[in-house]
Amino acid sequence: MIAYIERFVHENDVDSSDYTGEVLSDLSDAGHDFGGIQFSKPLAVLRPSDASDVAKILRLAARSPHLTVAARGNGHSVNGQAMAHRGLVVDMKSLSCGIHVDAKGIYADVGGGALWEDVLRHCVVNHRLAPRSWTDYLGLTVGGTLSNAGVSGQAFAHGPQTENVTELEVVTGNGDVLVCSKRQNSELFFGTLGALGQFGIITRARVLLQPAPDMVRWIRVVYTEFRDFTRDAESLVTRPDGDTFDYVEGFVFVNSDDPVNGWPSVPLDRYGSFDPSRFSSSAGPVLYCLEVALHYKNEDSPSTVDTKVERLMGGLRGKEGMRFEAELGYMEFLLRVKRVEEEAKAKGIWGAPHPWLNLFVSKNNIGEFDHVVFKNILKHGVGGPMLLYPLLRSKWDSRKSVALPEGEIFYLVALLRFCSPYQDGLSVHQMVVQNQEILQSCTKNGIDYKLYLPHYNSVEGWKRHFGNQWTRFQERKARFDPMAILAPGQKIFSRNWQHS
């Protein structure tokens, strides 16, 4: 593979003498991802030392009529989005060095290959500061989440991660290294955020910061009625700033003693007990859990925290006696999924396939989605969490590239399937088929949705996904990556697409 690149460089008179990165001989990691359902063999894996190296890689690819380039962060995509079959994969983790907080504590300049968990530790430990918006799992690269959106329980207040950066350094498909912001190269700035890597590779981001709290009060409340659950969740995310929790999420779980999908998944510690006798026999096949968190400082008295929690919880319609609480340090709370990862790795099951399905569903259709999907197709669960919580469209800048359903309120639905070889359940193939059944049911029932972390196998699918944004998306592609070198795993554009 390395010999091929060297021969290509020589035959095309390409000067790569000043490329300072590495060319790896081990291609195994780059041929699969977290999803475990797509496999591809790249020509080579490259570890650039800086943005100029990335530019040289893209200019090299431009000399070939077929060579493509994919940026790969921590390999957490689930449908081969970061793969490049017979192309070049750029290992972005080599661009993870250097997290620099400005003197006023307003922002941090972070490498595109840095993991969010490292950004968290650096900012909190060294500066008592933290980014405002997160993802649930922090073992993801900064450039990776900004190329999609980056959502978690803080997004209702601060918007997704794409709304919490003020400047990017991007290497476009043309091989240009450009700094962009709302005022400088603004079309590239807005276009790159949420663009699935189609216009450029993010090599640096300027991330907004806020003072970091010390502690978190973490609370879960159980509901039997979907309408009560959504009413309370929507009430919390639409309250004025300062009059709600700092984090609002939720999930659906099976009304049974299934250890993975059912009641045992709700308590916040292994000693917590779930008492199903508090529900009437008429409760449906699935139940709902509202999950909230309040930040506070060490100097805040317990009574002050308790008073605020009770005030914010007042009027919520959760089932009496079905409230679970825990106190955690701020970093411990944000790294809660890291513990799940470590336990799964210890058991040897973290590498199992994860055929996840993530959607944004309009509030107008979320009740129908509950009836069709949760209460019927998924009434036995998915072998992992089924997240469900509201977001606000007004917190998302429409100039950016993320496609959203209509309406001010829409819901994240994340079906985080885990195909463990040690559990009975659907096979990987059956899970993939069930995902397609869900999407077909949404279309059949007129449910307004958009895929999050999308994947389609045809241009027609992408046209439907972007809707009236498709023309703008094409225009940006023609401007910043006209030869369609970047992100071939998304299967949006083929090389030299404008001439096909």
Kinemage of the C-alpha trace (Angstrom):
@kinemage 1
@onewidth
@group {chain A} dominant
@subgroup {mainchain}
@vectorlist {calphas} color= white
{ca met a 1} P 0.000 0.000 0.000
{ca ile a 2} L 2.761 2.433 0.949
{ca ala a 3} L 4.633 1.492 -2.223
{ca tyr a 4} L 1.540 2.362 -4.269
{ca ile a 5} L 1.378 5.855 -2.780
{ca glu a 6} L 5.083 6.375 -3.328
{ca arg a 7} L 4.753 5.251 -6.958
{ca phe a 8} L 1.708 7.486 -7.451
{ca val a 9} L 3.596 10.484 -6.082
{ca his a 10} L 6.578 9.792 -8.329
{ca glu a 11} L 4.558 9.209 -11.504
{ca asn a 12} L 2.491 12.364 -11.009
{ca asp a 13} L 5.376 14.620 -10.088
{ca val a 14} L 3.854 15.410 -6.695
{ca asp a 15} L 6.253 16.930 -4.186
{ca ser a 16} L 5.580 15.252 -0.832
{ca ser a 17} L 9.060 15.767 0.548
{ca asp a 18} L 7.767 18.183 3.181
{ca tyr a 19} L 5.006 15.862 4.425
{ca thr a 20} L 5.965 15.393 8.089
{ca gly a 21} L 3.324 12.891 9.152
{ca glu a 22} L 3.278 9.102 9.124
{ca val a 23} L 1.977 6.525 6.692
{ca leu a 24} L 0.752 3.508 8.668
{ca ser a 25} L 1.074 -0.064 7.467
{ca asp a 26} L -1.626 -1.343 9.843
{ca leu a 27} L -4.981 -0.778 8.137
{ca ser a 28} L -7.130 -2.950 10.419
{ca asp a 29} L -8.736 -0.239 12.569
{ca ala a 30} L -9.649 1.953 9.612
{ca gly a 31} L -11.558 -0.885 7.927
{ca his a 32} L -14.369 -1.035 10.511
{ca asp a 33} L -16.146 1.201 12.991
{ca phe a 34} L -18.213 1.126 16.175
{ca gly a 35} L -21.334 0.031 14.321
{ca gly a 36} L -19.706 -3.232 13.304
{ca ile a 37} L -21.914 -3.696 10.230
{ca gln a 38} L -19.818 -2.011 7.520
{ca phe a 39} L -16.335 -3.095 6.477
{ca ser a 40} L -13.995 -1.547 3.934
{ca lys a 41} L -10.302 -1.681 3.082
{ca pro a 42} L -8.487 1.620 2.608
{ca leu a 43} L -5.382 2.032 0.524
{ca ala a 44} L -3.500 3.641 3.394
{ca val a 45} L -3.882 5.299 6.786
{ca leu a 46} L -2.099 8.613 7.265
{ca arg a 47} L -1.282 10.390 10.516
{ca pro a 48} L -0.643 14.060 9.682
{ca ser a 49} L 1.349 16.235 12.031
{ca asp a 50} L -0.572 19.442 11.285
{ca ala a 51} L -3.147 21.050 9.009
{ca ser a 52} L -0.616 21.590 6.236
{ca asp a 53} L -0.046 17.837 6.110
{ca val a 54} L -3.796 17.334 5.709
{ca ala a 55} L -3.752 19.816 2.827
{ca lys a 56} L -0.934 17.886 1.143
{ca ile a 57} L -2.925 14.661 1.426
{ca leu a 58} L -5.930 16.283 -0.254
{ca arg a 59} L -3.857 17.828 -2.999
{ca leu a 60} L -2.303 14.421 -3.597
{ca ala a 61} L -5.759 12.854 -3.916
{ca ala a 62} L -6.786 15.563 -6.376
{ca arg a 63} L -4.128 14.339 -8.810
{ca ser a 64} L -6.002 11.041 -9.141
{ca pro a 65} L -9.394 10.649 -10.848
{ca his a 66} L -10.639 8.229 -8.212
{ca leu a 67} L -8.723 8.631 -4.925
{ca thr a 68} L -10.856 9.740 -1.951
{ca val a 69} L -10.035 10.856 1.603
{ca ala a 70} L -11.931 10.193 4.841
{ca ala a 71} L -11.207 11.791 8.202
{ca arg a 72} L -11.436 9.229 11.006
{ca gly a 73} L -11.615 10.310 14.621
{ca asn a 74} L -12.160 7.659 17.263
{ca gly a 75} L -14.020 5.323 14.891
{ca his a 76} L -17.410 5.805 16.563
{ca ser a 77} L -19.501 6.059 13.393
{ca val a 78} L -22.022 3.267 12.917
{ca asn a 79} L -22.523 2.988 9.157
{ca gly a 80} L -19.075 3.322 7.620
{ca gln a 81} L -19.257 7.116 7.386
{ca ala a 82} L -15.528 7.502 8.173
{ca met a 83} L -14.330 4.830 5.729
{ca ala a 84} L -12.685 5.240 2.313
{ca his a 85} L -12.690 2.066 0.239
{ca arg a 86} L -9.406 1.930 -1.677
{ca gly a 87} L -8.864 5.502 -0.542
{ca leu a 88} L -6.901 7.345 2.118
{ca val a 89} L -7.987 7.488 5.744
{ca val a 90} L -6.662 10.375 7.839
{ca asp a 91} L -6.220 9.396 11.493
{ca met a 92} L -7.321 12.619 13.175
{ca lys a 93} L -6.114 11.602 16.626
{ca ser a 94} L -2.650 12.744 15.537
{ca leu a 95} L -4.102 16.293 15.605
{ca ser a 96} L -5.182 16.112 19.233
{ca cys a 97} L -2.308 18.025 20.816
{ca gly a 98} L -2.729 21.376 22.431
{ca ile a 99} L -5.776 22.633 24.337
{ca his a 100} L -5.255 26.356 24.883
{ca val a 101} L -7.615 28.406 27.067
{ca asp a 102} L -7.562 32.170 26.494
{ca ala a 103} L -6.567 34.499 29.314
{ca lys a 104} L -10.153 35.663 29.924
{ca gly a 105} L -11.531 32.100 30.098
{ca ile a 106} L -14.010 32.687 27.281
{ca tyr a 107} L -12.908 29.946 24.908
{ca ala a 108} L -10.485 27.098 24.289
{ca asp a 109} L -8.669 26.407 21.038
{ca val a 110} L -8.749 22.649 20.554
{ca gly a 111} L -7.317 20.301 17.930
{ca gly a 112} L -9.873 18.643 15.671
{ca gly a 113} L -8.612 15.212 16.732
{ca ala a 114} L -8.833 15.887 20.485
{ca leu a 115} L -11.274 13.749 22.467
{ca trp a 116} L -13.975 15.639 24.329
{ca glu a 117} L -13.103 13.726 27.493
{ca asp a 118} L -9.584 15.200 27.336
{ca val a 119} L -10.977 18.677 26.716
{ca leu a 120} L -13.172 18.243 29.795
{ca arg a 121} L -10.334 17.148 32.055
{ca his a 122} L -7.944 19.860 30.876
{ca cys a 123} L -10.427 22.705 31.221
{ca val a 124} L -11.891 21.646 34.576
{ca val a 125} L -8.677 20.555 36.309
{ca asn a 126} L -6.491 23.417 35.091
{ca his a 127} L -8.954 26.281 34.732
{ca arg a 128} L -12.205 25.353 36.533
{ca leu a 129} L -13.948 25.952 33.216
{ca ala a 130} L -15.872 23.680 30.859
{ca pro a 131} L -17.552 23.715 27.431
{ca arg a 132} L -21.267 24.458 27.581
{ca ser a 133} L -22.669 21.667 25.402
{ca trp a 134} L -21.741 17.989 25.357
{ca thr a 135} L -22.523 14.558 24.003
{ca asp a 136} L -23.446 11.713 26.356
{ca tyr a 137} L -20.314 9.759 25.419
{ca leu a 138} L -17.115 11.837 25.439
{ca gly a 139} L -14.747 9.398 23.737
{ca leu a 140} L -15.424 11.264 20.488
{ca thr a 141} L -13.268 13.753 18.611
{ca val a 142} L -14.056 17.442 18.473
{ca gly a 143} L -14.018 17.491 14.678
{ca gly a 144} L -16.221 14.410 14.518
{ca thr a 145} L -19.096 15.746 16.600
{ca leu a 146} L -18.927 19.204 15.020
{ca ser a 147} L -19.304 17.544 11.621
{ca asn a 148} L -22.642 16.123 12.804
{ca ala a 149} L -24.126 18.329 15.567
{ca gly a 150} L -23.246 16.994 19.030
{ca val a 151} L -26.297 16.729 21.299
{ca ser a 152} L -26.964 15.844 24.907
{ca gly a 153} L -29.066 17.052 27.817
{ca gln a 154} L -27.605 20.575 27.708
{ca ala a 155} L -28.614 21.220 24.072
{ca phe a 156} L -32.063 22.584 24.964
{ca ala a 157} L -30.345 25.475 26.765
{ca his a 158} L -27.145 26.046 24.792
{ca gly a 159} L -27.883 24.397 21.483
{ca pro a 160} L -25.820 21.517 20.087
{ca gln a 161} L -22.041 21.627 20.059
{ca thr a 162} L -22.145 23.181 16.589
{ca glu a 163} L -23.698 26.292 18.210
{ca asn a 164} L -20.912 26.572 20.756
{ca val a 165} L -17.892 27.208 18.540
{ca thr a 166} L -16.894 30.646 17.262
{ca glu a 167} L -14.033 29.769 14.917
{ca leu a 168} L -12.718 26.823 12.928
{ca glu a 169} L -9.596 25.946 11.028
{ca val a 170} L -10.695 23.849 8.063
{ca val a 171} L -8.829 22.116 5.260
{ca thr a 172} L -11.187 22.169 2.290
{ca gly a 173} L -11.406 19.563 -0.437
{ca asn a 174} L -9.460 22.016 -2.586
{ca gly a 175} L -6.500 21.602 -0.255
{ca asp a 176} L -6.806 25.114 1.212
{ca val a 177} L -6.192 25.710 4.939
{ca leu a 178} L -8.683 28.377 5.981
{ca val a 179} L -9.668 29.981 9.275
{ca cys a 180} L -13.389 30.688 9.329
{ca ser a 181} L -15.987 32.238 11.609
{ca lys a 182} L -19.268 34.132 11.336
{ca arg a 183} L -17.315 37.112 9.971
{ca gln a 184} L -14.434 35.452 8.123
{ca asn a 185} L -15.045 32.872 5.378
{ca ser a 186} L -18.543 32.645 6.839
{ca glu a 187} L -19.975 30.375 4.142
{ca leu a 188} L -17.352 27.744 4.979
{ca phe a 189} L -17.945 28.205 8.725
{ca phe a 190} L -21.705 27.722 8.547
{ca gly a 191} L -21.435 25.027 5.915
{ca thr a 192} L -18.835 22.879 7.667
{ca leu a 193} L -20.749 22.647 10.947
{ca gly a 194} L -23.039 19.637 10.635
{ca ala a 195} L -21.972 18.922 7.036
{ca leu a 196} L -20.899 15.299 7.627
{ca gly a 197} L -17.349 16.118 6.553
{ca gln a 198} L -18.403 17.020 3.004
{ca phe a 199} L -16.767 20.439 2.679
{ca gly a 200} L -13.627 20.196 4.765
{ca ile a 201} L -11.697 18.536 7.568
{ca ile a 202} L -11.830 20.394 10.885
{ca thr a 203} L -8.293 20.674 12.267
{ca arg a 204} L -8.994 23.204 15.038
{ca ala a 205} L -12.062 24.577 16.812
{ca arg a 206} L -12.568 27.502 19.177
{ca val a 207} L -15.006 26.222 21.813
{ca leu a 208} L -16.972 28.486 24.166
{ca leu a 209} L -16.475 27.913 27.901
{ca gln a 210} L -18.346 28.610 31.120
{ca pro a 211} L -17.460 28.234 34.829
{ca ala a 212} L -17.478 24.571 35.793
{ca pro a 213} L -19.669 23.488 38.709
{ca asp a 214} L -18.342 21.136 41.361
{ca met a 215} L -21.272 18.798 41.845
{ca val a 216} L -24.397 17.452 40.158
{ca arg a 217} L -27.727 16.324 41.614
{ca trp a 218} L -28.865 13.596 39.185
{ca ile a 219} L -32.562 12.647 39.245
{ca arg a 220} L -34.781 10.156 37.419
{ca val a 221} L -38.575 10.145 37.571
{ca val a 222} L -40.781 7.385 36.103
{ca tyr a 223} L -43.994 7.855 34.109
{ca thr a 224} L -46.638 5.437 32.897
{ca glu a 225} L -48.356 7.904 30.550
{ca phe a 226} L -46.572 9.211 27.471
{ca arg a 227} L -48.545 12.450 27.452
{ca asp a 228} L -47.505 13.272 31.027
{ca phe a 229} L -43.880 12.485 30.218
{ca thr a 230} L -43.731 14.710 27.130
{ca arg a 231} L -45.695 17.522 28.799
{ca asp a 232} L -43.229 17.667 31.683
{ca ala a 233} L -40.157 17.352 29.472
{ca glu a 234} L -41.363 20.134 27.174
{ca ser a 235} L -42.217 22.297 30.155
{ca leu a 236} L -38.690 21.984 31.533
{ca val a 237} L -36.915 22.814 28.256
{ca thr a 238} L -39.093 25.862 27.525
{ca arg a 239} L -38.829 27.527 30.936
{ca pro a 240} L -36.782 30.762 31.201
{ca asp a 241} L -33.038 30.504 31.785
{ca gly a 242} L -32.266 29.956 35.462
{ca asp a 243} L -35.700 28.508 36.133
{ca thr a 244} L -35.007 24.950 35.036
{ca phe a 245} L -32.461 22.173 35.343
{ca asp a 246} L -29.048 22.292 33.676
{ca tyr a 247} L -29.620 18.981 31.909
{ca val a 248} L -32.836 17.397 30.618
{ca glu a 249} L -33.036 14.018 28.915
{ca gly a 250} L -35.314 11.003 29.034
{ca phe a 251} L -35.675 7.429 27.898
{ca val a 252} L -38.164 4.662 27.240
{ca phe a 253} L -37.876 1.269 28.934
{ca val a 254} L -39.740 -2.016 28.884
{ca asn a 255} L -42.372 -2.692 31.542
{ca ser a 256} L -40.773 -5.950 32.698
{ca asp a 257} L -37.942 -7.274 34.828
{ca asp a 258} L -35.643 -7.625 31.795
{ca pro a 259} L -32.212 -6.697 33.263
{ca val a 260} L -31.130 -4.763 30.163
{ca asn a 261} L -34.329 -3.271 28.748
{ca gly a 262} L -36.634 -3.169 31.766
{ca trp a 263} L -37.058 -1.955 35.346
{ca pro a 264} L -33.471 -2.657 36.533
{ca ser a 265} L -32.153 -0.085 34.023
{ca val a 266} L -33.758 2.822 35.899
{ca pro a 267} L -32.219 3.087 39.426
{ca leu a 268} L -29.055 5.200 39.537
{ca asp a 269} L -27.046 2.778 41.628
{ca arg a 270} L -26.859 -0.981 41.914
{ca tyr a 271} L -28.549 -0.898 45.301
{ca gly a 272} L -31.613 1.015 44.130
{ca ser a 273} L -34.877 -0.887 43.914
{ca phe a 274} L -37.688 -0.507 41.400
{ca asp a 275} L -41.143 -1.307 42.764
{ca pro a 276} L -43.508 -2.224 39.882
{ca ser a 277} L -46.410 -2.643 42.305
{ca arg a 278} L -46.794 1.143 42.211
{ca phe a 279} L -48.187 0.828 38.689
{ca ser a 280} L -51.663 -0.348 37.832
{ca ser a 281} L -52.075 -3.499 35.782
{ca ser a 282} L -53.261 -1.305 32.903
{ca ala a 283} L -49.783 0.190 32.383
{ca gly a 284} L -48.622 -0.363 28.827
{ca pro a 285} L -45.731 -2.453 27.455
{ca val a 286} L -43.284 0.424 27.873
{ca leu a 287} L -42.729 3.087 30.517
{ca tyr a 288} L -40.932 6.435 30.436
{ca cys a 289} L -38.227 8.052 32.533
{ca leu a 290} L -37.457 11.755 32.741
{ca glu a 291} L -33.809 12.383 33.622
{ca val a 292} L -32.631 15.768 34.916
{ca ala a 293} L -29.574 17.209 36.608
{ca leu a 294} L -28.797 20.345 38.599
{ca his a 295} L -25.295 21.795 38.874
{ca tyr a 296} L -24.053 23.359 42.072
{ca lys a 297} L -20.907 24.480 43.891
{ca asn a 298} L -19.279 22.915 46.935
{ca glu a 299} L -20.089 26.008 48.964
{ca asp a 300} L -23.823 25.665 48.290
{ca ser a 301} L -25.531 24.276 51.396
{ca pro a 302} L -27.492 21.017 51.095
{ca ser a 303} L -30.676 22.814 52.100
{ca thr a 304} L -30.194 25.382 49.323
{ca val a 305} L -29.753 22.639 46.732
{ca asp a 306} L -32.726 20.676 48.105
{ca thr a 307} L -34.952 23.758 48.013
{ca lys a 308} L -34.079 24.523 44.389
{ca val a 309} L -34.561 20.910 43.320
{ca glu a 310} L -38.004 20.727 44.937
{ca arg a 311} L -39.030 24.032 43.385
{ca leu a 312} L -38.012 22.842 39.904
{ca met a 313} L -39.667 19.455 40.432
{ca gly a 314} L -42.901 21.032 41.608
{ca gly a 315} L -45.856 20.205 39.407
{ca leu a 316} L -44.214 17.343 37.533
{ca arg a 317} L -46.492 14.354 36.981
{ca gly a 318} L -44.105 11.455 37.617
{ca lys a 319} L -45.287 8.440 39.597
{ca glu a 320} L -45.168 8.919 43.348
{ca gly a 321} L -42.404 6.911 44.985
{ca met a 322} L -40.611 6.375 41.651
{ca arg a 323} L -37.928 9.029 41.959
{ca phe a 324} L -34.245 8.099 42.030
{ca glu a 325} L -31.403 10.458 42.973
{ca ala a 326} L -27.622 10.506 43.166
{ca glu a 327} L -24.907 13.060 43.939
{ca leu a 328} L -21.872 13.046 41.661
{ca gly a 329} L -18.902 15.228 40.898
{ca tyr a 330} L -19.318 17.219 37.686
{ca met a 331} L -16.671 15.311 35.739
{ca glu a 332} L -17.934 11.992 37.084
{ca phe a 333} L -21.396 12.825 35.786
{ca leu a 334} L -20.191 13.818 32.330
{ca leu a 335} L -18.005 10.700 32.136
{ca arg a 336} L -20.816 8.370 33.258
{ca val a 337} L -20.878 6.505 29.918
{ca lys a 338} L -17.114 6.026 30.152
{ca arg a 339} L -17.760 3.692 33.084
{ca val a 340} L -20.144 1.663 30.925
{ca glu a 341} L -17.452 1.448 28.257
{ca glu a 342} L -14.833 0.266 30.756
{ca glu a 343} L -17.168 -2.410 32.153
{ca ala a 344} L -18.055 -3.624 28.647
{ca lys a 345} L -14.402 -3.775 27.655
{ca ala a 346} L -13.591 -5.745 30.790
{ca lys a 347} L -16.258 -8.271 29.784
{ca gly a 348} L -14.961 -8.378 26.210
{ca ile a 349} L -18.225 -7.149 24.676
{ca trp a 350} L -17.503 -3.483 23.807
{ca gly a 351} L -16.461 -4.535 20.315
{ca ala a 352} L -19.794 -6.201 19.568
{ca pro a 353} L -21.853 -4.661 16.709
{ca his a 354} L -23.923 -1.550 17.453
{ca pro a 355} L -26.536 -1.086 14.696
{ca trp a 356} L -27.805 2.188 16.155
{ca leu a 357} L -30.610 4.312 14.778
{ca asn a 358} L -30.822 8.022 15.639
{ca leu a 359} L -33.635 10.318 14.549
{ca phe a 360} L -35.049 13.780 15.100
{ca val a 361} L -38.854 13.533 15.260
{ca ser a 362} L -41.232 16.497 15.178
{ca lys a 363} L -43.277 17.164 18.313
{ca asn a 364} L -46.341 17.098 16.066
{ca asn a 365} L -45.796 13.389 15.407
{ca ile a 366} L -44.062 12.141 18.536
{ca gly a 367} L -47.297 10.679 19.960
{ca glu a 368} L -47.835 8.658 16.796
{ca phe a 369} L -44.191 7.574 16.895
{ca asp a 370} L -44.699 6.336 20.456
{ca his a 371} L -47.752 4.334 19.418
{ca val a 372} L -46.269 2.846 16.246
{ca val a 373} L -42.662 2.313 17.323
{ca phe a 374} L -42.206 2.161 21.084
{ca lys a 375} L -45.481 0.455 21.991
{ca asn a 376} L -45.412 -1.968 19.077
{ca ile a 377} L -42.204 -2.530 17.114
{ca leu a 378} L -39.925 -1.970 20.127
{ca lys a 379} L -42.147 -3.182 22.969
{ca his a 380} L -39.425 -5.695 23.938
{ca gly a 381} L -36.608 -3.111 23.802
{ca val a 382} L -33.456 -2.873 21.701
{ca gly a 383} L -30.853 -4.442 23.994
{ca gly a 384} L -29.693 -0.991 25.094
{ca pro a 385} L -30.983 2.510 25.913
{ca met a 386} L -33.887 4.077 23.991
{ca leu a 387} L -33.294 7.787 24.533
{ca leu a 388} L -36.123 10.275 24.039
{ca tyr a 389} L -35.999 13.976 24.884
{ca pro a 390} L -37.049 17.356 23.412
{ca leu a 391} L -34.865 19.950 21.705
{ca leu a 392} L -35.592 23.493 20.537
{ca arg a 393} L -35.170 24.464 16.895
{ca ser a 394} L -34.537 28.114 17.862
{ca lys a 395} L -31.221 27.007 19.391
{ca trp a 396} L -30.009 25.775 15.966
{ca asp a 397} L -28.713 28.212 13.343
{ca ser a 398} L -30.425 27.437 10.035
{ca arg a 399} L -27.353 28.613 8.105
{ca lys a 400} L -25.569 25.451 9.214
{ca ser a 401} L -25.894 22.119 7.440
{ca val a 402} L -27.895 19.960 9.879
{ca ala a 403} L -31.316 18.904 8.572
{ca leu a 404} L -34.160 19.185 11.118
{ca pro a 405} L -37.898 18.366 11.138
{ca glu a 406} L -40.460 21.172 11.159
{ca gly a 407} L -41.626 22.959 14.296
{ca glu a 408} L -39.983 24.628 17.287
{ca ile a 409} L -39.922 21.466 19.432
{ca phe a 410} L -38.591 18.177 18.119
{ca tyr a 411} L -37.357 15.043 19.856
{ca leu a 412} L -34.102 13.149 19.720
{ca val a 413} L -34.820 9.428 19.446
{ca ala a 414} L -31.691 7.327 19.909
{ca leu a 415} L -32.026 3.546 19.701
{ca leu a 416} L -28.662 2.480 21.090
{ca arg a 417} L -28.700 -1.194 20.214
{ca phe a 418} L -26.086 -3.482 21.702
{ca cys a 419} L -25.685 -6.869 20.061
{ca ser a 420} L -24.090 -8.854 22.860
{ca pro a 421} L -23.107 -12.457 22.111
{ca tyr a 422} L -24.036 -13.333 25.700
{ca gln a 423} L -27.669 -12.213 25.538
{ca asp a 424} L -30.689 -13.658 23.810
{ca gly a 425} L -32.273 -11.339 21.302
{ca leu a 426} L -32.226 -10.230 17.699
{ca ser a 427} L -29.257 -10.919 15.477
{ca val a 428} L -27.371 -8.023 13.883
{ca his a 429} L -29.203 -8.613 10.622
{ca gln a 430} L -32.565 -8.649 12.388
{ca met a 431} L -31.709 -5.378 14.142
{ca val a 432} L -30.845 -3.729 10.829
{ca val a 433} L -34.097 -5.017 9.321
{ca gln a 434} L -36.028 -3.695 12.317
{ca asn a 435} L -34.396 -0.271 11.868
{ca gln a 436} L -35.652 -0.226 8.289
{ca glu a 437} L -39.108 -1.271 9.484
{ca ile a 438} L -39.138 1.710 11.840
{ca leu a 439} L -38.237 4.137 9.069
{ca gln a 440} L -40.779 2.619 6.696
{ca ser a 441} L -43.451 2.887 9.387
{ca cys a 442} L -42.579 6.554 9.929
{ca thr a 443} L -42.947 7.252 6.218
{ca lys a 444} L -46.176 5.250 5.960
{ca asn a 445} L -47.729 7.106 8.901
{ca gly a 446} L -46.634 10.555 7.749
{ca ile a 447} L -44.265 11.096 10.669
{ca asp a 448} L -41.987 14.122 10.125
{ca tyr a 449} L -38.458 12.977 10.933
{ca lys a 450} L -34.848 13.434 9.920
{ca leu a 451} L -32.078 10.938 10.493
{ca tyr a 452} L -29.377 12.123 12.890
{ca leu a 453} L -25.940 10.725 12.005
{ca pro a 454} L -27.635 9.961 8.675
{ca his a 455} L -26.793 7.247 6.182
{ca tyr a 456} L -28.388 6.693 2.796
{ca asn a 457} L -27.358 4.537 -0.140
{ca ser a 458} L -28.714 6.775 -2.898
{ca val a 459} L -28.645 10.404 -3.953
{ca glu a 460} L -32.445 10.373 -3.883
{ca gly a 461} L -32.329 9.494 -0.194
{ca trp a 462} L -30.026 12.439 0.470
{ca lys a 463} L -32.239 14.794 -1.529
{ca arg a 464} L -35.214 13.830 0.629
{ca his a 465} L -33.102 14.206 3.760
{ca phe a 466} L -31.963 17.756 3.004
{ca gly a 467} L -35.222 18.824 1.358
{ca asn a 468} L -35.122 22.511 0.449
{ca gln a 469} L -31.519 22.700 1.736
{ca trp a 470} L -30.294 20.318 -0.975
{ca thr a 471} L -29.500 23.030 -3.530
{ca arg a 472} L -27.471 24.981 -0.972
{ca phe a 473} L -25.664 21.792 0.053
{ca gln a 474} L -24.731 21.071 -3.571
{ca glu a 475} L -23.532 24.629 -4.103
{ca arg a 476} L -21.277 24.417 -1.064
{ca lys a 477} L -19.919 21.096 -2.279
{ca ala a 478} L -19.137 22.605 -5.679
{ca arg a 479} L -17.300 25.466 -3.984
{ca phe a 480} L -15.297 23.698 -1.292
{ca asp a 481} L -14.874 20.121 -2.575
{ca pro a 482} L -15.748 20.185 -6.273
{ca met a 483} L -14.004 16.869 -7.024
{ca ala a 484} L -15.845 15.114 -4.169
{ca ile a 485} L -12.662 13.854 -2.573
{ca leu a 486} L -13.927 14.095 0.997
{ca ala a 487} L -15.994 11.696 3.123
{ca pro a 488} L -16.863 9.033 0.529
{ca gly a 489} L -18.334 6.774 3.216
{ca gln a 490} L -21.355 9.069 3.465
{ca lys a 491} L -22.259 8.088 -0.132
{ca ile a 492} L -23.602 11.536 -0.990
{ca phe a 493} L -21.370 12.477 -3.926
{ca ser a 494} L -19.169 10.383 -6.200
{ca arg a 495} L -15.815 11.580 -7.524
{ca asn a 496} L -16.200 14.184 -10.277
{ca trp a 497} L -19.967 14.171 -9.608
{ca gln a 498} L -20.534 17.379 -11.552
{ca his a 499} L -19.487 15.664 -14.776
{ca ser a 500} L -21.399 12.408 -14.280
